[in-house]
Amino acid sequence: MLAECGKTRVLCTVSVQDQVPQWMYNRHAGGWLTAEYSMLPSAGRPRKPRDGRTGRPLDGRSFEIQRLIGRTLRCAIDLAAMPEATLWVDCDVLSADGGTRTTAINGALVAMYDALLWMEEQRQLPKWPLRGMVSAVSVGLVNGEAMVDLDYHEDSSAEVDLNVVCASDGRLIEVQGAAEKRPYTMAELQQMLDLAQRACADMRKLQEQALGL
C-alpha cells in the first residue's frame, strides 16, 4: 500500500508470520501485531543516515513512531480472535513533507485490512477480528489559526503541533502534541480536536474507497 498525503509518501506492507513472540508461547492468547518504521535516507533534506549503519541503535524518533503505529493498530483489532500468528507492519517513508507518522497509520490500516482478507481466504481466521477503522491526522496552530495536515513548512512554524488518531466512531485513540512557541488554551485545544475528528472522518472515507468498501 502506497499512502500519499501531499508530498509525503509512505510504503506500508503487512506480513503474516505463523508464530507469536516468545513471551506469548503456551498462553493461547491469540495473535500479535507489531510495527516497524523507517525513513529512507533520501526521504528528506538533508539525507538521513540509514538506521543501523552508524553503529548506533534505532533512533529515538523512529522507535517512538513505530510504537505509536503498533498501539494504534492493536486498538483496531481483536487479537484474541486471531490465530497464533504475528502481523508484521512495515512503514517505510519514501518522501517526507510533514505528517509521516499519520500517513503511515492511514496506509498501514489499509494494508492490514488486505492482510486479514488474505488470511480469511486461506481459512486462517476463526472470525473477522477487525473492530473498525482507525485514521490519523496532524493539526496545529499556525499564526493563531487552526490548520489540518501540516506540511513541513507549516509544521516548522507552528505554535502548537498535534497528532490525533481516531476510531471509526470518532472516539480518540491517541493525542500527541506540545506547544512549540507559546502555551495554548483549552478552547484552542478543543478547536484543534474538533478539526482533527472531522479530518479523520474524511480520511476514513478515503481508506474505505481504497478498499472498495
C-alpha positions as CSV (number, residue, x, y, z in Angstrom):
1,M,0.0,0.0,0.0
2,L,1.5,3.3,-1.1
3,A,0.0,6.0,1.1
4,E,0.3,9.6,-0.1
5,C,-0.6,12.8,1.6
6,G,0.6,15.9,-0.2
7,K,4.3,15.3,-0.9
8,T,4.6,12.7,1.9
9,R,4.7,9.1,0.6
10,V,4.9,6.0,2.8
11,L,5.1,2.4,1.6
12,C,3.1,0.3,4.0
13,T,3.1,-3.5,4.0
14,V,1.8,-6.2,6.4
15,S,3.4,-9.7,6.5
16,V,1.9,-12.7,8.3
17,Q,4.2,-14.8,10.4
18,D,3.0,-18.2,11.7
19,Q,4.1,-17.7,15.2
20,V,3.8,-15.3,18.1
21,P,6.5,-13.7,20.2
22,Q,8.3,-15.9,22.8
23,W,6.5,-14.2,25.7
24,M,3.2,-15.4,24.3
25,Y,4.2,-19.1,23.9
26,N,1.7,-21.6,25.5
27,R,-0.6,-18.8,26.6
28,H,-3.2,-19.5,23.9
29,A,-4.0,-15.8,23.9
30,G,-4.5,-15.4,20.1
31,G,-2.2,-13.4,17.9
32,W,0.0,-10.3,18.0
33,L,0.8,-7.2,15.9
34,T,3.9,-5.2,15.8
35,A,5.2,-2.4,13.7
36,E,8.5,-1.1,12.3
37,Y,9.0,2.4,10.9
38,S,11.9,3.7,8.9
39,M,12.6,6.9,7.0
40,L,14.7,6.1,3.9
41,P,17.9,8.2,3.6
42,S,16.7,10.3,0.7
43,A,13.2,10.9,2.1
44,G,14.1,14.3,3.4
45,R,16.7,17.0,3.4
46,P,19.4,16.7,4.5
47,R,20.0,13.0,3.9
48,K,19.2,10.9,7.0
49,P,21.7,8.1,7.7
50,R,20.2,4.7,7.3
51,D,19.2,3.1,10.6
52,G,21.8,0.7,11.8
53,R,24.6,2.0,9.5
54,T,26.0,4.4,12.0
55,G,26.8,1.8,14.7
56,R,24.0,3.2,16.8
57,P,20.7,1.6,17.7
58,L,17.4,2.7,16.1
59,D,17.0,6.5,16.7
60,G,14.5,7.6,19.3
61,R,12.1,9.2,16.9
62,S,11.7,6.1,14.7
63,F,11.3,3.9,17.8
64,E,8.6,6.2,19.2
65,I,6.7,6.3,15.9
66,Q,6.7,2.6,15.4
67,R,5.4,2.1,18.9
68,L,2.6,4.6,18.1
69,I,1.7,2.7,14.9
70,G,1.6,-0.6,16.8
71,R,-0.5,0.7,19.6
72,T,-2.9,2.3,17.2
73,L,-3.5,-0.8,15.1
74,R,-3.8,-3.0,18.1
75,C,-6.8,-0.8,19.1
76,A,-8.4,-1.7,15.8
77,I,-8.1,-5.5,16.0
78,D,-9.3,-8.2,18.4
79,L,-6.1,-10.1,18.9
80,A,-7.8,-12.8,20.9
81,A,-9.8,-13.6,17.8
82,M,-6.6,-14.2,15.8
83,P,-4.8,-17.5,15.4
84,E,-1.3,-17.8,16.9
85,A,0.3,-15.6,14.3
86,T,2.0,-12.2,14.2
87,L,1.1,-9.4,11.8
88,W,4.3,-7.5,11.0
89,V,3.6,-3.9,9.8
90,D,6.4,-2.2,7.9
91,C,6.2,1.5,7.1
92,D,9.0,3.0,5.0
93,V,8.9,6.7,4.3
94,L,9.9,7.4,0.7
95,S,9.3,11.1,0.8
96,A,8.7,13.3,3.8
97,D,7.0,16.7,3.9
98,G,5.3,16.5,7.3
99,G,2.8,14.1,8.8
100,T,4.8,10.9,8.2
101,R,3.5,9.1,11.3
102,T,-0.1,9.9,10.5
103,T,0.3,8.9,6.8
104,A,1.9,5.7,8.0
105,I,-1.0,4.9,10.2
106,N,-3.6,5.6,7.5
107,G,-1.7,3.4,5.0
108,A,-0.9,0.6,7.5
109,L,-4.6,0.2,8.3
110,V,-5.4,-0.4,4.7
111,A,-2.5,-2.8,4.3
112,M,-3.6,-4.7,7.5
113,Y,-7.2,-5.0,6.1
114,D,-5.8,-6.5,3.0
115,A,-3.7,-9.0,5.0
116,L,-6.7,-10.0,7.0
117,L,-8.7,-10.6,3.8
118,W,-5.9,-12.9,2.6
119,M,-5.9,-14.8,5.9
120,E,-9.7,-15.1,5.6
121,E,-9.3,-16.6,2.1
122,Q,-6.8,-19.0,3.5
123,R,-9.3,-20.0,6.2
124,Q,-6.9,-18.9,8.9
125,L,-9.4,-16.7,10.8
126,P,-11.9,-18.2,13.1
127,K,-13.9,-14.9,12.8
128,W,-13.3,-11.5,11.4
129,P,-11.1,-9.7,14.0
130,L,-11.2,-6.1,12.9
131,R,-13.2,-4.0,15.2
132,G,-13.2,-0.9,12.9
133,M,-11.1,1.5,11.0
134,V,-8.6,3.9,12.5
135,S,-7.3,7.1,10.9
136,A,-4.9,9.8,11.9
137,V,-4.2,13.5,11.0
138,S,-1.9,16.2,12.1
139,V,-3.3,19.5,13.3
140,G,-1.8,22.7,14.7
141,L,-1.9,26.4,15.3
142,V,-0.1,28.4,12.7
143,N,-0.2,32.2,13.2
144,G,-3.1,31.6,15.6
145,E,-5.1,29.7,13.0
146,A,-6.1,26.0,13.5
147,M,-4.9,24.0,10.4
148,V,-5.0,20.3,9.4
149,D,-2.4,18.2,7.7
150,L,0.6,20.4,8.3
151,D,3.4,20.2,5.7
152,Y,7.0,20.7,6.7
153,H,6.9,24.5,6.3
154,E,3.7,24.8,8.3
155,D,4.9,22.4,11.0
156,S,8.2,24.2,11.4
157,S,6.4,27.5,12.0
158,A,3.5,26.1,14.1
159,E,2.9,27.4,17.6
160,V,1.2,24.1,18.5
161,D,1.6,20.7,16.8
162,L,-0.7,17.8,17.5
163,N,-1.1,14.3,16.0
164,V,-4.5,12.8,16.5
165,V,-5.7,9.2,16.0
166,C,-9.4,8.4,15.9
167,A,-11.5,5.3,15.9
168,S,-14.2,4.9,13.2
169,D,-16.8,6.3,15.6
170,G,-14.8,9.4,16.2
171,R,-13.5,8.4,19.7
172,L,-9.9,9.3,20.4
173,I,-7.2,6.7,20.4
174,E,-4.2,8.9,20.9
175,V,-3.4,12.6,21.0
176,Q,0.3,13.6,20.8
177,G,1.3,17.2,20.9
178,A,3.0,20.1,22.6
179,A,3.3,23.9,22.4
180,E,6.3,24.9,20.3
181,K,6.3,28.7,20.9
182,R,3.5,29.6,23.3
183,P,1.1,27.9,25.7
184,Y,-2.4,27.2,24.3
185,T,-5.8,27.4,25.8
186,M,-8.4,24.7,26.4
187,A,-10.6,26.4,23.8
188,E,-7.8,26.2,21.2
189,L,-7.2,22.5,22.1
190,Q,-10.9,21.8,21.6
191,Q,-10.9,23.6,18.3
192,M,-7.9,21.5,17.1
193,L,-9.5,18.3,18.3
194,D,-12.8,19.1,16.5
195,L,-10.9,19.8,13.3
196,A,-8.9,16.6,13.7
197,Q,-12.1,14.5,14.2
198,R,-13.7,15.9,11.1
199,A,-10.5,15.3,9.1
200,C,-10.2,11.7,10.4
201,A,-13.7,11.0,9.2
202,D,-12.8,12.3,5.8
203,M,-9.6,10.1,5.9
204,R,-11.7,7.1,6.8
205,K,-13.8,7.6,3.7
206,L,-10.7,7.6,1.6
207,Q,-9.5,4.4,3.3
208,E,-12.8,2.7,2.6
209,Q,-12.7,3.9,-1.0
210,A,-9.2,2.4,-1.4
211,L,-10.5,-0.9,-0.1
212,G,-13.6,-0.8,-2.2
213,L,-15.9,-0.8,0.8
